[in-house]
Amino acid sequence: MEATSTSTDTMRLSFNDWEHTKSVTLAFSTEASVAEAIDEARSELALPGDVLYQALHGERQLDGLTTLRDTGLRSDSEIDLMPDVKAG
């Protein structure tokens, strides 16, 4: 029988700024969205709030609307926050 996860499941993620000069490790519910995790990490890292950020796990950009559970990340994964620069 396959075990099911509950909304109380948590995962720890390490976040770095794009220059790898700041880092923070935070715990989140696996039901939190990637966007929620980005927002909390941005605040904890004291990154400018007037900039949109994307989360990168290795070379993979994470979709902000996806729950952390659905990203396939493991606890203790490392995420880089990069300014979301759009060519105009």
C-alpha positions, 0 to 999 in steps of 0.5 A: 500500500502506498503511503499518502502525504498529509498537509503537515509534511514539511521540507527544508530548502536552502535559498541563495541570492544570484551572486551566492553572497547570501543564503538562508534555509527555511522550512515549508509545508509541501503544499506551499507554492513555489511563489510563496517560498520565493516570497519568504526567502526574498524577505529573509535574504533582504532582497529588493521587494520591487523585483520579481524573482525566479527560482532555479534548481540547477538549470531548471526554472520552477513554476511559481504556481506549482506546490513544492510537493509537485516540483519533485524537490527533496528536502535540503534542495538548494534553490537560487533566486534570480531576478526575472529579467524580461527582454523588452 
